[in-house]
Amino acid sequence: MIIMRKYSLFIAFWTMGTLAISAQETADTTVTTSMIEPQSYLLTLNECLQYAFGNSYERQNLALTEKSAAESTKQARNERRPNVSFSASESARHTGSSDQINFGGNVGLNGGVAIYQGGAISKNIKRSQMEEESTRLRTAKYDNSLSIEILNAYLAVLKNRETLKSKESIVETSREQAEMGRKKYDAGKLLESDCLVLEAQYASNRMDTLDARIARTTNLLTLKKLMSMDPSAQLDLVEPDTTAIDAMAMLPAQEECVSKAMQSMPEMRLSENAIEIAEIQTKITKAAYRPTISASAGLSASHMDFDEVGKQMRDNFTQQVGISLSMPIYDRGQTKSRLAQNRYSKQQAELDKAQTELEIKQTVINQYQNVRLAYERYKITKQRCEAYKAVLSVFNAKFNVGSVVITDLLQQQDNYINSINEYVQAKYAFILNRKILDVYMGDGVRMD
């Protein structure tokens, strides 16, 4: 009894120790996992685009669609090849009340090939090739759309970054003003109300800086979402050169932009493909009016029972070759109805092409004008921002010597802050519109 009790205690202590070790290992694993830092990225715009193209689930689906279309084209080409099949069978037969069971077997190798099908095979191959190209064009269309969305989010982050720098500079100036105001108030040279106004303005400017940081974080999350990136990842952007705006404003002629867009935009080529596919489908349907010719060949051998099977197979070895002709006479108007449907499909494709062409022209011309107007707005806001900056500098100097009213100083500061916001907005609006025009013209998106 004592031995059993000691044994039970040993088992209990051993189990508790095992559980403790397991719990410690689990805790260590949890700590190790929690200590894993999120991955960090420092990317250019081009790298952001490449990351998005490589990780977008929608784009991966489009890539699979391309592969499926390529397989369809391969199968269409295989229709020219012969088909070959092998068969083998064994059977047992019992008849009436006889005790005898008859066995028999047969083996065969058969093949056939289409010689002529009214040109349907060639047309099916061509249609599959066009459909395969259309899948690639849909991927290119998606790439353009995704590029513009990423460009928009990317520039929004840069805009937030530049705005934040300006606001931090303003906060520093505001802090100096508040400190100067406190010193003047302590010296009896400034009213308490004016001192409090300066401190309130300093707090307000700090709040504006906080809002700018929040906006930058929000736009970074938007960019990560578009890139299909883990939202917990640390993402920062390489600062591109955004100073060569005057060079970007040099545009080709409007007609040239429209012409390049017509040649490069996937939407236009998709509509052209749809017309060609409709024409090919009509030719495939007309092939039903023509005869079809096919050839066949076969080898077979058979036996009855199992007496001298080899000799039976040799004696019953048969070779066969043949050619067949099939001529359509009447199909209850099915081919005629399909031809009418093909004709309507082509007309719809032609209407879609005309609509697409009109929309592309309208879009490109509108974008072209947006670029020009955005550039003019940029120049005006830049000039005004520089002017308000100079005015504020004068008022700050006057404030330091006590020769300006606080409300006038703060008014000029507000004017400068508003002019900075408008200037940064105009600057990145121009860059966005200019780069979108590049996408339409087939030049892609690039920020060096």
C-alpha positions in Angstrom: 0.0 0.0 0.0 2.9 2.3 0.9 4.6 1.4 -2.3 1.5 2.3 -4.4 1.2 5.6 -2.6 4.8 6.5 -3.3 4.3 5.5 -6.9 1.2 7.7 -7.2 3.1 10.6 -5.7 5.9 10.1 -8.2 3.5 10.1 -11.1 1.8 13.2 -9.8 5.1 15.1 -9.4 6.3 13.9 -12.8 3.1 15.1 -14.5 3.2 18.5 -12.8 6.8 19.0 -13.9 6.0 18.0 -17.5 3.1 20.5 -17.5 5.3 23.2 -16.1 8.0 22.7 -18.7 5.4 22.6 -21.5 3.9 25.9 -20.1 7.3 27.5 -20.0 8.0 26.4 -23.6 4.7 27.8 -24.7 5.4 31.1 -22.8 8.9 31.2 -24.4 7.3 30.7 -27.8 4.8 33.4 -27.2 7.4 35.8 -26.1 9.6 35.0 -29.1 6.6 35.4 -31.4 5.6 38.7 -29.8 9.2 40.0 -30.2 9.1 39.5 -33.9 9.2 43.0 -35.4 7.1 43.8 -38.4 9.0 43.9 -41.7 10.3 47.3 -42.8 10.3 48.7 -46.4 11.9 51.7 -48.0 10.4 51.9 -51.5 10.4 54.1 -54.6 7.2 54.5 -56.6 8.4 51.9 -59.1 9.1 49.5 -56.3 5.7 50.1 -54.8 4.2 49.2 -58.2 6.3 46.1 -58.5 5.3 45.0 -55.0 1.6 45.5 -55.8 1.8 43.7 -59.1 3.4 40.7 -57.4 1.0 40.5 -54.4 -2.4 41.6 -55.7 -4.8 38.7 -55.5 -6.9 40.2 -58.3 -3.8 40.4 -60.6 -2.9 36.8 -59.7 -6.5 35.8 -60.8 -5.9 37.6 -64.1 -2.6 35.8 -64.5 -4.4 32.4 -64.0 -7.0 33.5 -66.6 -4.1 34.2 -69.0 -2.7 30.7 -68.4 -6.1 29.1 -68.9 -6.5 31.0 -72.2 -3.1 29.8 -73.4 -4.1 26.2 -72.7 -7.3 26.7 -74.8 -5.1 27.9 -77.7 -2.9 24.9 -77.3 -5.9 22.6 -77.3 -7.3 24.3 -80.4 -4.0 23.5 -82.2 -4.2 19.9 -81.1 -7.4 19.5 -83.0 -5.3 19.0 -86.1 -3.7 15.9 -84.7 -5.2 12.4 -85.0 -6.9 10.7 -82.0 -5.8 7.2 -81.2 -7.5 4.7 -78.8 -6.9 1.2 -77.6 -9.6 -1.2 -76.5 -9.6 -4.7 -75.1 -12.4 -6.9 -73.9 -13.1 -10.4 -72.7 -16.6 -11.9 -72.3 -18.3 -15.1 -71.1 -21.7 -16.2 -72.5 -24.1 -18.9 -71.4 -27.1 -19.9 -73.5 -30.3 -21.8 -72.4 -29.9 -24.9 -70.2 -26.6 -25.9 -71.6 -23.7 -26.4 -69.2 -21.3 -24.9 -71.7 -20.0 -21.4 -71.2 -18.5 -19.7 -74.3 -15.6 -17.2 -73.9 -14.5 -14.6 -76.3 -12.2 -11.6 -76.5 -11.2 -8.8 -78.7 -8.4 -6.2 -78.9 -8.3 -3.2 -81.1 -6.2 -0.1 -82.0 -8.2 2.7 -83.7 -7.3 6.1 -85.0 -9.0 9.0 -86.8 -8.0 12.4 -88.1 -10.1 15.3 -89.5 -9.0 16.2 -93.1 -11.4 19.0 -93.8 -14.0 20.7 -91.6 -14.8 23.8 -93.7 -11.9 25.7 -92.2 -13.3 25.5 -88.7 -10.1 24.2 -87.1 -8.0 27.1 -88.4 -10.6 29.6 -87.4 -10.9 28.1 -83.9 -7.2 28.5 -83.5 -7.3 32.1 -84.5 -10.2 32.8 -82.2 -8.4 31.2 -79.3 -5.3 33.3 -80.0 -7.4 36.5 -80.0 -9.1 35.5 -76.8 -5.7 34.8 -75.2 -4.5 38.3 -76.3 -7.7 39.8 -74.8 -6.9 38.3 -71.4 -3.4 39.9 -71.5 -5.0 43.2 -72.4 -7.4 42.9 -69.5 -4.4 42.5 -67.2 -2.7 45.6 -68.8 -6.0 47.5 -68.2 -6.0 46.4 -64.6 -2.3 47.4 -64.3 -3.0 50.9 -65.5 -5.9 51.3 -63.1 -3.9 50.0 -60.2 -0.9 52.2 -61.2 -3.1 55.3 -61.1 -4.5 54.4 -57.7 -1.1 53.7 -56.2 0.3 56.9 -57.7 -2.5 58.9 -56.1 -1.9 57.3 -52.7 1.9 57.7 -53.1 1.7 61.4 -53.9 -0.8 61.9 -51.1 1.9 60.6 -48.7 4.5 62.9 -50.2 2.1 65.8 -49.9 1.5 65.0 -46.3 5.2 64.8 -45.7 5.8 68.2 -47.3 2.9 69.7 -45.5 4.1 68.4 -42.2 7.5 69.9 -42.7 5.9 73.3 -43.3 3.7 73.0 -40.3 6.6 72.0 -38.1 8.4 75.1 -39.2 5.4 77.2 -38.4 5.0 75.5 -35.0 8.6 76.5 -34.3 7.9 80.1 -35.3 4.7 80.1 -33.2 6.6 78.7 -30.2 9.1 81.5 -30.5 6.3 84.1 -30.7 4.6 82.6 -27.6 7.8 82.7 -25.6 8.5 86.3 -26.8 5.0 87.2 -25.8 5.4 85.7 -22.3 8.6 87.7 -21.8 7.0 90.9 -22.9 4.0 90.3 -20.7 6.3 89.6 -17.7 8.1 92.8 -18.5 4.8 94.7 -18.7 5.1 95.4 -22.4 2.2 93.2 -23.6 -1.4 92.7 -22.5 -2.2 89.4 -20.9 -4.9 88.8 -23.5 -2.4 89.2 -26.3 0.0 86.8 -24.6 -2.8 84.2 -24.2 -3.7 84.6 -27.9 -0.2 83.8 -28.9 -0.1 80.8 -26.7 -3.5 79.6 -28.1 -2.2 80.1 -31.6 0.9 78.0 -30.7 -1.4 75.2 -29.4 -3.6 75.5 -32.5 -0.5 75.1 -34.8 0.6 72.1 -32.8 -2.8 70.6 -33.4 -2.5 71.2 -37.1 0.8 69.3 -37.1 -0.8 66.4 -35.3 -3.6 66.4 -37.9 -0.9 66.3 -40.7 0.7 63.3 -39.0 -2.6 61.5 -38.8 -3.3 62.2 -42.5 0.1 60.8 -43.4 -0.6 57.6 -41.4 -4.0 57.2 -43.0 -2.6 57.7 -46.5 0.2 55.2 -45.8 -2.4 52.6 -44.8 -4.3 53.3 -48.0 -1.1 52.7 -50.0 -0.4 49.5 -48.1 -3.9 48.3 -48.9 -3.5 49.0 -52.6 -0.2 47.2 -52.6 -1.7 44.2 -50.7 0.9 44.7 -48.0 0.5 43.7 -44.3 -0.9 46.8 -42.6 1.5 46.2 -39.6 4.5 46.5 -41.9 6.7 49.6 -41.6 6.6 51.5 -44.9 8.5 54.5 -45.8 9.0 56.1 -49.2 12.1 57.2 -51.0 12.0 61.0 -51.5 11.8 61.5 -55.3 12.7 64.7 -57.1 9.5 66.8 -57.3 11.3 70.1 -58.3 11.4 69.6 -62.0 7.8 70.7 -62.4 8.5 73.2 -65.2 10.1 70.4 -67.3 7.1 68.2 -66.6 4.8 71.0 -67.9 6.3 70.7 -71.4 3.5 68.8 -73.2 3.3 67.4 -76.7 0.5 68.6 -78.9 -3.0 67.5 -77.8 -3.6 65.6 -81.0 -0.3 63.7 -80.4 -1.5 62.7 -76.9 -4.8 61.5 -78.2 -3.1 59.5 -81.0 -0.6 57.8 -78.6 -3.5 57.0 -76.2 -5.5 55.4 -79.1 -2.5 53.2 -79.9 -1.5 52.2 -76.3 -4.6 52.1 -74.1 -5.8 48.4 -73.7 -9.4 49.4 -73.9 -9.1 50.3 -77.5 -7.3 47.1 -78.5 -9.9 45.1 -76.5 -12.7 46.6 -78.5 -10.8 45.9 -81.8 -10.3 42.3 -80.7 -14.0 41.9 -79.9 -14.8 42.9 -83.5 -12.3 40.4 -84.9 -13.5 37.6 -82.7 -17.0 38.2 -83.9 -15.9 38.0 -87.5 -14.0 34.8 -86.9 -17.0 33.3 -85.1 -19.1 34.1 -88.2 -16.6 32.2 -90.4 -16.7 29.2 -88.0 -20.5 29.2 -88.1 -20.4 29.2 -92.0 -18.2 26.1 -91.9 -21.4 24.2 -90.9 -22.6 24.6 -94.5 -19.5 22.8 -95.9 -18.8 19.1 -96.0 -16.5 17.5 -93.5 -14.0 14.8 -94.5 -12.2 12.5 -92.1 -10.0 9.5 -92.3 -9.8 6.5 -90.0 -7.7 3.4 -89.5 -7.8 0.4 -87.2 -6.2 -2.8 -86.2 -8.1 -5.6 -84.4 -7.9 -9.3 -83.4 -10.3 -11.6 -81.7 -10.6 -15.1 -80.3 -13.4 -17.6 -79.2 -12.7 -19.7 -76.2 -9.1 -20.3 -75.1 -8.1 -23.1 -77.5 -5.1 -22.0 -79.5 -5.7 -18.3 -78.6 -2.6 -17.2 -80.5 -3.6 -18.9 -83.7 -7.1 -17.5 -83.4 -5.7 -14.0 -82.9 -3.5 -14.4 -86.0 -6.3 -15.8 -88.1 -8.7 -13.0 -87.0 -6.2 -10.1 -87.3 -8.0 -7.4 -89.2 -6.7 -4.1 -90.7 -9.0 -1.4 -91.7 -8.6 2.1 -93.3 -11.4 4.4 -94.5 -12.4 7.8 -95.4 -15.8 9.4 -94.7 -17.6 12.4 -96.1 -20.4 14.2 -94.3 -22.6 16.7 -96.1 -25.1 18.9 -94.3 -28.5 19.2 -96.0 -31.0 20.5 -93.5 -30.4 21.5 -89.8 -33.8 23.1 -89.1 -32.3 26.6 -89.6 -29.9 26.4 -86.7 -26.9 27.6 -88.8 -28.9 30.5 -90.2 -30.0 31.6 -86.8 -26.4 31.4 -85.4 -25.2 33.6 -88.3 -27.8 36.2 -87.5 -26.7 36.2 -83.9 -23.0 36.5 -85.0 -24.0 39.5 -87.1 -25.6 41.2 -84.2 -22.6 40.4 -82.0 -20.3 42.1 -84.5 -22.6 45.1 -84.7 -22.5 45.4 -80.9 -18.7 45.1 -80.9 -18.5 47.9 -83.5 -20.7 50.1 -81.4 -18.7 49.4 -78.3 -15.5 50.3 -80.2 -17.0 53.6 -81.4 -18.1 54.3 -77.8 -14.7 53.4 -76.4 -12.9 55.6 -79.0 -15.1 58.5 -78.1 -14.5 58.0 -74.3 -10.8 57.7 -74.8 -10.7 61.0 -76.7 -12.8 62.7 -74.2 -10.8 61.4 -71.3 -7.4 62.3 -72.8 -8.4 65.8 -73.9 -10.0 66.4 -70.5 -6.8 65.2 -68.8 -4.7 67.3 -71.1 -6.6 70.4 -70.1 -6.4 69.4 -66.4 -2.6 69.3 -66.6 -2.4 72.7 -68.2 -4.8 74.2 -65.6 -3.1 72.5 -62.7 0.2 73.9 -63.9 -1.2 77.5 -64.0 -2.7 77.0 -60.5 0.6 75.7 -59.2 2.5 78.8 -60.5 -0.1 81.2 -59.0 -0.1 79.5 -55.6 3.7 79.3 -55.6 3.9 83.0 -56.2 1.3 83.8 -53.6 3.0 81.6 -51.0 6.4 83.3 -51.5 4.7 86.7 -51.2 2.9 85.8 -47.9 6.1 84.3 -46.6 7.9 87.6 -47.2 5.0 89.5 -45.6 5.0 87.3 -42.5 8.8 87.8 -42.2 8.3 91.5 -42.1 5.5 91.2 -39.5 7.6 88.9 -37.3 10.4 91.5 -37.3 7.9 94.2 -36.3 6.6 92.0 -33.6 10.0 91.5 -32.1 10.4 95.3 -31.8 6.8 95.7 -30.6 5.5 97.7 -33.5 2.7 95.4 -34.7 -0.7 94.5 -33.4 -1.0 90.8 -32.4 -4.2 90.3 -34.5 -2.4 91.6 -37.6 0.5 89.3 -37.0 -1.8 86.3 -36.6 -3.8 87.2 -39.6 -0.6 87.2 -41.7 0.4 83.9 -40.2 -3.0 82.4 -41.2 -2.6 83.8 -44.7 0.8 82.2 -45.0 -0.5 78.8 -43.6 -3.4 78.8 -46.1 -1.1 79.8 -48.9 1.3 76.9 -48.0 -1.7 74.4 -48.0 -2.9 75.6 -51.4 0.6 75.6 -52.9 1.3 72.0 -51.7 -2.1 70.9 -52.9 -1.6 72.5 -56.3 1.9 71.1 -56.7 0.9 67.5 -56.1 -2.3 67.9 -58.1 -0.3 68.9 -61.1 2.2 66.0 -60.7 -0.7 63.5 -60.3 -2.5 64.9 -63.4 0.7 64.9 -65.5 1.6 61.3 -64.5 -2.0 60.1 -65.3 -1.6 61.6 -68.7 1.6 59.6 -69.1 -0.3 56.4 -68.3 -2.9 57.2 -70.9 -0.2 57.7 -73.5 1.5 54.4 -72.6 4.6 55.9 -71.0 3.9 54.3 -67.6 4.4 55.8 -64.2 7.8 56.9 -63.0 9.1 59.2 -60.3 12.9 59.5 -60.3 
